[in-house]
Amino acid sequence: MKAKSPALPDDMRPEYHFDYSTAVRGKYYHRIMREGANVAVLEPDVAKAFRSSAAVNEALRSLLQISATTRRLTRPASAQAMSSRRARHHS
């Protein structure tokens, strides 16, 4: 007779217990493929600042807009513009 292996302690949190007999394979697959999905995991302190995905998206779009504006304001002059300035200055 084969010896029984000792039972491992159940150290998972209760919220991780799931009845897989009711699971449906690929339930959201088609929707995700149709809509596309990118997942970012927020740190708890950051997540507290946002009520929803829409709020996160709005904040990130604002940041992108500010970044683009700042980049335009601080972009170094092109080499062509610099050479024409030098030519005007030395004439």
Summary of the structure (lengths in Angstrom):
residues: 91
radius of gyration: 28.1
end to end distance: 102.1
largest distance: 102.1
contacts: 105
relative contact order: 0.04
helix: 56%
strand: 0%
